[in-house]
Amino acid sequence: MKKNFHHFALVILGLFFLNLVALALPAYSAPAREFYELKVYSLKTQEQENQVEAYLKNAYLPALHRAGVSKVGVFKLIGNDTARTKKIYVMVPMKTLDQLVKLPQALQKDKQYAQAGADYINAPYTNPPYLRMESIVIQAFEMMPQMAVPNLKGPKSERVYELRSYEGHTEKIYQNKVQMFNQGGEVDIFKRLGFNAVFYGEVIAGNTMPNLMYMTTFEDRPTREAKWKSFSDDPAWKALSAKPEYKNNVSKNVTLFLRPADYSDI
């Protein structure tokens, strides 16, 4: 009886000290999910392309850096040189939606920005710097709440950034695909196979909703082809994609191949 009492007392004492340790440690909370603004410039002429690029390089990115946005991505479509309408994609990561809303006000107060971007900012209506500018707002996935800068070593001129948009038939079916990426484990498969993802996210404002978007990166086109071959052959992916609850959860897949501008942070 006495031996049992001592054992019980030791257990209680151990639990007491464990509680003390738990109280002393800081509470863990998952990183907040970021937001991304993906701006898409549509350009008609080489003059417009040059003007927008000069603005982004010399005015917009430096101003964002001063405003606390340290990593901004600028990308152009691979093989877009002879296209009738050229595209430039700008990815701006934000900690909160409030930061996105207040950014234009911060730029208006930035005198360096106003001076460096004067040609673009003050362009006349007879000679605008672009045809249209689309803005897509994205919230990061739970399984990748913050953007990652890819660890690529090769020259930017050879890199392939793959931007994908998966559209859903309905909001419910679209959410099923989001769940497949997160709790289903699709994000984990991409990570294990070395796809160098920049972000995965849910589109909360855009013209092809409901849809999700994500970006993966590769040293070059052959590496990209090899990675996707490994993905399609992966036993975990085969098992995941065969589950009946995930069947027919994408109505349209739009894939773009991009290359970063030489002044891009990503």
C-alpha angles and dihedrals in degrees: 000000000000090000091052091050092053091049091050091048091051091051092051091047091049092051090049092055092045089055090050091052091048091051091049094053119082114254113256119233126178116250113269115258111255127223126226131202111206109196117195119197118200111205131189105187140034087243091059092047091051092047095050092046092050089050094049095045100041104028118012103045094042089049092050089050090053089049091056101263101124103176120049123167124216118186140174128202114262109244093013095124095102098034118123091230116035123206135211119189122204120190117198118184118212131189092213140007087244089064089053092051094047097044096088089054091051091051092050090057094048108098093188089055092049092051098043094045098040096119092053098037094047098038112144123242089246091061111027118180094235143015096234139340120216123198122204119187118206134183117212120247121257091243092053106026095167135046121255127210106227118245098231123154104185126090116287089235090068100041124109120211110190116205114191132187119194112196122201130216091231137358092262094049091046090053088053089061091048089052090049090057095046115030092013092062104240091128089052091053092052090048094049092050093051103248093155095223118203094193146335118207152161115245108233096174125024144101100263101051139187090052144119127217135202139172128216126181139213138185091239143337097277090053089051092052092048093049094051090048089054089049095052090047095046113118092216091054092047090052093046096047091047094060109112093222090065098048120124095001096138122065097180137010117203113190124189126186112214139180123207120245114245089250095048116122092211 
